Amino acid sequence: MKSTTEKRTLPIADAPAESSSPPRVCRMLRTKTAFGTLEGLSADWREGRSMTAVYWCLRTMETWGPDDGIAEAGACRSGRRCFENDPEIA
């Protein structure tokens, strides 16, 4: 009897709609996934979709910003008091 095995994969996350550029986050926000991810993972770290990412602020070197708000991709965006735009991104 021949066994058949079917390769199954679990989705990492629902794929976001394609956009021309990732969301703009504060230039002081960092996460270990900002330095690269496994091949095949198309989600950009600035989208904030990782279930395991740990973010920190370079101004405080903590998981909160200088305004005492959480440092994470969804919160560290334009409009936040301590937000710093990246001058290399127009």
Sequence and secondary structure as in RCSB ss.txt:
>XXXX:A:sequence
MKSTTEKRTLPIADAPAESSSPPRVCRMLRTKTAFGTLEGLSADWREGRSMTAVYWCLRTMETWGPDDGIAEAGA
CRSGRRCFENDPEIA
>XXXX:A:secstr
           SS      SS     TTEEEGGGG   TT    GGG   SS  EEETTTTBSB TTS B STTT
SSTTSTT    TT  
